Amino acid sequence: MTSDEAELVAGAQFYTSLSSGDFEVCDFHDGNWSQIAEASIELLANLSTFDPDAIGTRADAAFPGKGTDAAWLASLFWDPIVWRDGQSTVTNGQHRLCAIRASGAQRVIVFVSKL
């Protein structure tokens, strides 16, 4: 087993060891990640150019009165989860991905780097 494979196995074992109580004490799990993840797909599909102000405005519109969820949605664009093509892990966003996975979301946007 390679070191990358061993890290994946260790990560999977760690994730499955977490309880709902563990998730409750983590600020990353405060958001409604299933809705945030789906909103990220919709926002990306309707975005013609990368405009940070537009992203913030659209995130606020997607979650009116829910500043935390709007901020988490915007974070997926402003501080994206980065996956390098051919790699088995991400280089940014592990905590958000944990929250997304725990929410049951099936998809979310990520930045794919060809480097």
Backbone as a ProteinNet text record, in pm:
[ID]
protein_1_A
[PRIMARY]
MTSDEAELVAGAQFYTSLSSGDFEVCDFHDGNWSQIAEASIELLANLSTFDPDAIGTRADAAFPGKGTDAAWLASLFWDPIVWRDGQSTVTNGQHRLCAIRASGAQRVIVFVSKL
[TERTIARY]
85.3	0	90	58.6	137.4	99.4	180.5	150.3	21.3	-5.7	-131.8	-251.5	-240.8	-349.1	-368.5	-258.7	-267	-334.9	-305.6	-370.2	-520.2	-558.5	-700.5	-772.6	-710.8	-770.1	-782.1	-677.4	-679.8	-787.8	-799.4	-901.6	-1041.8	-1063.7	-1194.9	-1227.7	-1129.3	-1152.3	-1183.2	-1111.2	-1137.1	-1278.9	-1317.8	-1451	-1559.3	-1546.5	-1649.4	-1652	-1547.2	-1545.4	-1616.9	-1648.9	-1711.6	-1859.1	-1903.4	-2043.2	-2114	-2245.7	-2320.5	-2274.9	-2234.9	-2182	-2051.8	-1968.5	-1844.4	-1876.2	-1973.9	-2011.7	-2068.2	-2143.4	-2207.1	-2106.7	-1990.3	-1892.2	-1802.4	-1817.8	-1736.1	-1814.6	-1759.7	-1826.7	-1855.7	-1775.4	-1796.9	-1928.2	-1981.9	-2104.5	-2229.7	-2212.8	-2327.1	-2416.2	-2358.4	-2434.9	-2525.3	-2620.3	-2706.4	-2635.6	-2538.6	-2447.8	-2512	-2616.7	-2681.1	-2739.6	-2799.8	-2852.7	-2740.4	-2635.3	-2522	-2455.5	-2433.7	-2369	-2452.1	-2582.2	-2669	-2672.2	-2674	-2673.3	-2543.5	-2432.7	-2304.9	-2310.8	-2378.3	-2393.2	-2477.2	-2586.5	-2675.6	-2606.9	-2536.5	-2468	-2362.8	-2285.5	-2183.6	-2246.6	-2356.8	-2423.4	-2474.7	-2505.6	-2560	-2459	-2332.5	-2227.1	-2154.2	-2159	-2093.3	-1946	-1912.2	-1772.8	-1751.4	-1624.4	-1594.5	-1587.6	-1689.5	-1698.1	-1725.5	-1624.9	-1643.5	-1764.3	-1791.5	-1908.1	-2038.2	-2044.3	-2164.8	-2185.2	-2077.2	-2087.8	-2144.6	-2093.9	-2145.8	-2292.8	-2331	-2470.7	-2560.4	-2515.3	-2595.3	-2601.7	-2494	-2495.3	-2593.9	-2594	-2690.5	-2833.5	-2856	-2990.2	-3033.4	-2938.3	-2970.6	-3011.2	-2957.8	-2986.4	-3022.2	-3135.5	-3172.9	-3192.2	-3129.6	-3141.7	-3057.8	-2982.8	-2898.3	-2753.8	-2698.6	-2564.8	-2457.4	-2466.8	-2364.5	-2368.9	-2488.1	-2499.1	-2454.5	-2491	-2447.3	-2294.9	-2234.9	-2088	-2021.3	-2078.9	-2022.5	-2032.7	-2145.4	-2161.2	-2056.7	-2040.7	-1941.3	-1800.3	-1774.7	-1640.4	-1601.4	-1700.9	-1671.2	-1617.4	-1639.5	-1587.4	-1464.7	-1469.5	-1361.1	-1239.4	-1262.5	-1156	-1190.5	-1179.1	-1235.1	-1166.1	-1243.1	-1188.4	-1107.7	-982.9	-893.6	-856.6	-882.2	-841.5	-747.5	-630.2	-533	-557.8	-575.9	-605.6	-507.4	-559.9	-477	-445.4	-480.7	-453.6	-573.8	-549.5	-658.1	-709.6	-649.2	-691.1	-705.5	-768.6	-779.6	-673.5	-640.1	-538.3	-598.8	-726.9	-794.8	-940	-996.7	-1138.1	-1175.8	-1081.2	-1110.5	-1224.1	-1225.5	-1330.8	-1466.3	-1468.8	-1595.4	-1642.6	-1551.3	-1590.6	-1644.2	-1589.3	-1641.4	-1786	-1811.3	-1947.1	-2040.8	-1992.1	-2072.9	-2108	-2008.2	-2032.2	-2131.7	-2115.5	-2205.5	-2348.8	-2364.2	-2498.3	-2571.8	-2497.8	-2558.6	-2561.4	-2500.7	-2496.9	-2427.1	-2478	-2424.6	-2320.4	-2320.4	-2224.9	-2203.3	-2088.8	-2051.6	-1946	-1930.2	-1828.5	-1690	-1591.6	-1451	-1370.5	-1256.5	-1163.4	-1069.3	-1062.4	-975.5	-851.4	-736.1	-610.3	-542.4	-497.7	-429.8	-280	-233	-89.2	-48.7
-117.4	0	123.8	218.4	341.8	432.2	533.1	625.6	702.1	736	802.7	714	587.2	493	476.5	470.9	457.4	579.7	698.9	820.3	817.8	768.6	759.3	663.9	550.7	453.1	512.1	578.3	640	747.9	827.9	932.2	874.5	769.2	704	644.6	583.2	525.1	634.8	746.5	858.2	910.1	933.1	986.2	895.1	765.5	673.6	663.3	709.1	705.3	825.5	925.9	1047	1023.1	1083	1072.7	1204.7	1205.2	1329.7	1434.6	1391.3	1484.2	1548.9	1470.4	1526.2	1632.6	1606.4	1703.6	1830.7	1816.3	1930.7	2030.9	1985.3	2077.1	2141.7	2103.3	2159	2268.6	2389.7	2502.7	2477.8	2395.9	2368.7	2294.9	2228.1	2150.9	2231.4	2361.7	2446.4	2476.7	2477.3	2513.7	2401.4	2438.7	2340.2	2300.6	2212.5	2182.3	2113.7	2039.4	1978.7	2088.1	2189.9	2302.3	2390.8	2411.1	2492.4	2427.7	2297.2	2225.7	2235.5	2214.9	2224.4	2367.4	2465	2605.4	2640	2574.1	2601.4	2559.3	2447.8	2399	2498.8	2542	2636.3	2770.7	2820.3	2948.8	2940.6	2833.6	2817.3	2810	2738.9	2724.2	2857.9	2950.7	3080.2	3193.6	3161	3261.6	3275.7	3393.6	3412.3	3449.6	3521.4	3556.8	3548.1	3534.2	3529.8	3672.3	3712.3	3844.8	3825.7	3849.6	3826	3897.4	4019.7	4091.6	4022.9	3977.9	3908.2	3778.4	3709.9	3584	3610.6	3712.5	3746.9	3783.9	3862.4	3903.6	3782.7	3694.4	3575.2	3478.6	3467.9	3381.4	3434.1	3566.5	3626.5	3603.2	3612	3591	3445	3353.1	3210.3	3173.5	3246.9	3217.7	3346	3408.7	3533.1	3511.5	3597.1	3587.9	3478.8	3406.1	3298.2	3330.5	3429.4	3477.9	3371.8	3275.8	3172	3083.2	3042	2957.5	3033.9	3161.9	3244.2	3255.4	3271.9	3282.2	3151.4	3037.9	2908.5	2889.6	2929.1	2917.7	3003.1	3126.3	3214.8	3158.7	3092.4	3037.6	2933.5	2864.8	2764.2	2827.3	2957.3	3030.9	3112.8	3180.3	3268.5	3192.3	3079	2994.5	2849.7	2817.5	2691.2	2565.8	2459	2325.7	2293.8	2255.7	2235.1	2087.8	2034.7	1897.6	1904.5	1847.1	1842.1	1715.5	1733.6	1622.6	1507.4	1387.7	1269.9	1239.5	1330.2	1309.2	1243.2	1179.1	1112.6	1195.7	1311.4	1396.9	1540.5	1623.4	1765.7	1841.2	1961.5	2040.3	2153.1	2170.5	2273.3	2230.2	2250.6	2224.7	2096.7	2033.5	1906	1916.6	2022.9	2037.1	2061.1	2143.3	2165.2	2036.6	1960.5	1833.2	1735.2	1737.1	1651.5	1690	1820.4	1867.2	1835.4	1849.7	1819.5	1671.1	1588.5	1443.5	1405.2	1463.3	1432.2	1476.7	1579.5	1629.6	1539.2	1450.5	1364.4	1424.5	1542	1604.6	1512.2	1509.5	1421.8	1488.7	1622.2	1693.1	1834.3	1888.8	2024.5	2072.5	2200.8	2249.7	2235	2208.6	2209.4	2271.5	2325	2377.6	2263.1	2233.1	2127	2191.3	2158.2	2211.2	2104.8	2144.6	2051.5	2046.8	2124.1	2124.8	2006.2
0	0	0	-89.7	-95.6	21	45.5	155.3	127	-1	-36	-4	-37.6	-9.6	140.5	214.2	359.7	421.4	367.6	417.1	389.5	273.3	240.7	333.9	360.9	451.4	591.5	638	771.3	778	672.9	668.9	671.6	595.8	593.5	729.8	792.4	925	1026.8	1017.1	1108.7	1088.5	962.1	933.5	989.9	968.4	1016.3	1168.5	1235	1381.2	1442.8	1362.8	1415.2	1446.4	1555	1595.8	1566.7	1580.6	1561.5	1662.3	1781	1880.9	1835.7	1767.9	1713.4	1609.7	1524.2	1421.7	1485.5	1592.9	1657.9	1714.6	1754.2	1813	1708	1583.1	1475.7	1403.8	1401.9	1337.4	1189.4	1124.7	983	958.7	1059.3	1043.6	1077	1104.8	1138.6	1018.5	900.1	781.4	733.1	647.9	581.9	452.7	466.8	357.2	237.8	257.4	140.4	51.3	111.5	33.9	-20	59.2	15	-105.7	-98.4	-208.6	-335.7	-324.3	-441.8	-495.3	-406.7	-449.4	-521.3	-483.3	-550.3	-696.9	-724.2	-861.5	-942.3	-882.9	-950.4	-973.8	-873.1	-887.5	-998	-1000.6	-1103.8	-1242.8	-1254.7	-1383.8	-1437.5	-1347.4	-1387.7	-1380.4	-1363.7	-1350.5	-1483.4	-1542.6	-1672.3	-1656.8	-1551.5	-1521.9	-1372.1	-1333.8	-1190	-1138.1	-1066.6	-1007.1	-858.4	-773.3	-629.3	-569.9	-615.8	-563	-603.6	-728.8	-776	-700.2	-671.5	-596.7	-458.5	-390.3	-258.3	-262.5	-362.4	-378.2	-404.5	-493.9	-525.9	-408.1	-333.8	-215.4	-112.1	-92.2	1	-46.5	-177.7	-233.3	-220.2	-229.5	-217.6	-75.7	22	162.9	237	201.7	268.5	418.8	495.5	640.6	703.4	621.8	672.9	635.8	704.3	672.1	673.2	765.7	772.6	649.1	608.1	489	364.7	355.5	242.5	241.6	358.3	366.9	327.8	371.4	332.2	181.5	122.4	-22.5	-93.3	-52.6	-113.8	-96.9	15.1	39.8	-64.2	-119.5	-221.6	-349.6	-366.2	-481.4	-442.9	-328.2	-287.1	-235.7	-173.4	-118.3	-156.1	-284.5	-334	-280.5	-282	-259.4	-384.3	-367.5	-482.3	-493.7	-609.9	-641.6	-760.5	-744	-853.1	-933.6	-1063.8	-1153.5	-1131.4	-1112.4	-1092.5	-946.9	-855.6	-713.6	-646.4	-535.4	-463.5	-346	-323	-212.3	-260.6	-179.2	-208.5	-128.5	-176.9	-107.8	-26	-33.1	44.3	59	174.4	190.7	261.9	329.1	393.6	495.2	574.1	675.8	611.2	506.1	436.2	370	311	250.1	354	472	579.6	609.5	621.2	648.6	532.4	409.7	292	289.4	314.9	315.3	425	541.6	653.2	624.1	539.4	506.8	408.7	342.8	243.1	103.6	86.5	-46.3	-145.3	-265.7	-368.6	-456.1	-461	-546.4	-492.8	-530.7	-490.9	-590.6	-604.4	-695.9	-632.6	-715.2	-674.6	-788	-753.6	-853.3	-891.4	-1019.3	-1067.3	-1129.4	-1073.4	-1122	-1207.8	-1325	-1415.2	-1387.2	-1291.2	-1259.2	-1177.4
[MASK]
+++++++++++++++++++++++++++++++++++++++++++++++++++++++++++++++++++++++++++++++++++++++++++++++++++++++++++++++++++

